[in-house]
């Protein structure tokens, strides 16, 4: 995939290079998309529409953290659908991965999760 690869934190340059190499990303100065490593997170930005803001996933704070801590554990509908209420920890294919919230909950309950998302 070709997109701009930008490091806003000079102490993280090597880390960003490793990420790009691992995922086969190539820097393209002409791309309207940029993968940006900030001091706090990795973001995807659409440079020609800055009002959209960055896309990033935070599985540590906010609603996802609350769901993980207080969401009902194996009693959650997603856990029951995966068969966790019977004590199993199956391998799960999440065919609508999105930002990974359901997959994160299942993984935190012990499942091995493979995530797939459609790419236009």
NUROMAR-15695 format. One record per atom (N, C-alpha, C, O): residue in one letter; x, y, z. Coordinates in steps of 0.05 Angstrom, whole numbers, plus 5000, padded with zeros to 4 digits. Last residue first. Example, Ala and Ser with C-alpha at 12.3 -4.5 7.8 and 13.67 -1.06 7.14 Angstrom:
BEGIN
S525749555142S527349795143S525850015157S526850235161A526448865156A524649105156A526449345156A528549345169
***
This chain:
BEGIN
X475749664999X474449734973X476349704949X475549754927X476049125040X477749345030X476549415003X476449244985X473148875099X473048915070X474749155063X474849355077X476948535148X475348765141X475448795111X477548765098X478048065198X477948115170X476148355165X473948365176X481747765251X479947975242X480248015212X482448015201X481647225294X482647315268X480647525257X478347465255X483047085361X481247225342X482747295317X484947415318X482246645412X484146725392X482446835369X480646705360X479446835476X479246735449X481646815432X482947015436X479647085526X481246845521X481046725493X482446525488X477447575533X476147355547X477447085541X476546875550X480347895500X480747935529X479447715546X480047675569X478147725452X480947655458X481447685488X482947525499X473047955456X473347665454X476147575461X476547375475X474448505457X473048385480X473348075480X473947965500X476948545407X478448595431X477148475455X478448355472X472648445373X474948255373X476548295398X477648105410X469548895383X468548635390X470748435392X470848265410X473149295363X472149305390X471149025399X471848935421X475549385313X476549175330X475349155357X476449015374X473649725276X475849825292X476649625313X478349695330X471849225231X471549505237X474049605252X476249575243X470748665222X472648755242X472349055250X472549115273X467148245206X466448525204X468148675225X467048795244X468847735217X468647815189X467748105185X467648195162X472647435260X470947685260X470947785232X472847925223X473146795279X473546965255X471647195257X469247155254X476046505336X473746655325X474646805300X476746935301X477145925373X478346115353X476046235339X474246095329X474245885440X474645815412X476346015396X476846235405X474145675497X475445915487X476145865458X478445795451X468445445536X470445415514X471745685508X470545895513X464345525572X467045485583X469245455561X471545435568X459645665553X459945385558X462745315568X463545085571X459946185538X458346125562X458545835570X457745755592X462546225490X464146245514X462546185540X463746125560X460246225440X460345975455X461945985480X462545775492X459446685412X461946545406X462146285422X464146135418X454846865437X454746795408X457246635400X457046465382X456947005487X455046785484X454946685456X454846445451X459947455471X461347225483X459546975482X460546755476X456047805453X458147715435X459547475445X460347295429X453047875501X451847745478X453947645458X453647425448X456447725562X455847905540X454747745516X455447515512X458247375600X455347405597X454547595575X452147615569X463647395605X462547185587X459547195585X458347045569X463248075622X464947845616X463647655597X462747725575X460548545632X459148295637X460748045630X459647825632X463349025629X461348955608X459948685612X458348615595X467349265658X464749235670X462549135651X460149145658X472149245627X472249215656X469449145668X469348985687X470549285573X472349065581X472149025612X472148795621X467549755576X466249505567X467949265576X466849065585X471550115590X469250075608X467849805601X467149655619X474750085545X475850005571X473549955590X473649755606X471150285507X472150015504X473249915530X472849685538X470150815524X467950625524X469050335522X467850155534X476650995551X473951055541X472050825543X472150655561X482650625536X481050825550X478250835539X477550695519X484850215505X485650235533X483750415548X483350375572X484350205451X483049985465X483649995495X483049805510X483450635401X484450645429X482950425445X480550455451X485350755336X483950575354X485150595381X487650575385X483951295290X485751135307X484050955325X481751005329X483751785242X482651535251X484751385267X486951355258X483352505248X484852255245X483152015254X481352035270X478952955212X480452865235X481752595229X481352475208X475953215175X475152945182X476552845207X475452685222X478553675162X476353695182X475353425190X473953405210X482253555121X483153555149X480953575170X481353505193X482453285067X480053345083X480753355113X479853175127X487353145047X485753345032X483053415045X481553575034X489152755083X490453015083X488853225068X488953465074X486652345127X486052415099X486852705096X485552885105X490651935169X489452195163X488952215133X490552125117X491351485220X490951505192X489551765187X487351815198X496151415274X493651515262X493751495232X495851485219X498651185334X498851155305X496151235293X494151125301X500451595391X498951385377X499651385347X500951565337X503551985418X501751815434X500551575418X499651385431X506652275383X507852205409X506251995424X507351835439X504751965321X505052195339X506452095365X507351865367X505451755258X506151665285X506551915302X508452065297X500951685206X502451875223X502951755250X501051675264X499751575141X499951435166X501851595183X504251625176X495551935098X498151925113X497851755137X495851775152X492952045033X492751915059X495551905072X497551875058X493952234984X492352415001X491852295029X490652415046X500452164956X498052044967X496552254985X497852414998X505352364939X502952454925X500352354938X498152454931X509252104967X508952384973X506352494960X505352694969X509151504993X508351634968X507551914974X505451974986X512450965022X511951245024X511351354996X512851304977X509350335031X511350495016X510450795017X508150855014X508849775073X507950035066X510150195052X512450185060X509249255095X509649295066X508649565056X507649585034X509049175149X506449165134X506749225105X504749245091X514449215164X512848985172X510348955155X509648735147X515849725145X517049495134X515349245140X514949075122X512650055179X512350065149X513549815136X512249705118X514749915229X511949875223X511549865193X510149685182X520050085224X519449805229X516549735222X516049525210X519250635218X520450485196X519950195199X519450055179X517150755269X515450785245X516650635222X515150515206X521850655300X519350495304X517550515280X516350315271X525251055282X525850775277X523450595280X523050405265X522451515300X522951475272X523551175266X522451065247X521351705351X519951465343X520551385313X519151205303X523552185363X524551955378X523451685369X524351475377X520652555334X523252475324X524452235339X526352105329X514252515318X515852495342X518552385334X518852145327X511552475272X511452735285X513152745310X513552955323X512652175212X513352145241X513452425253X515152585246X509051905159X509952145173X510452085202X508851955216X508151695096X508851585122X510251815137X512451895129X503051685049X505151835062X505651715089X503751645103X502351055015X501251285028X503551445040X505751345041X501050444985X502550694983X501050924996X498750974990X501749765000X500050005000X501850255000X503850265014
***
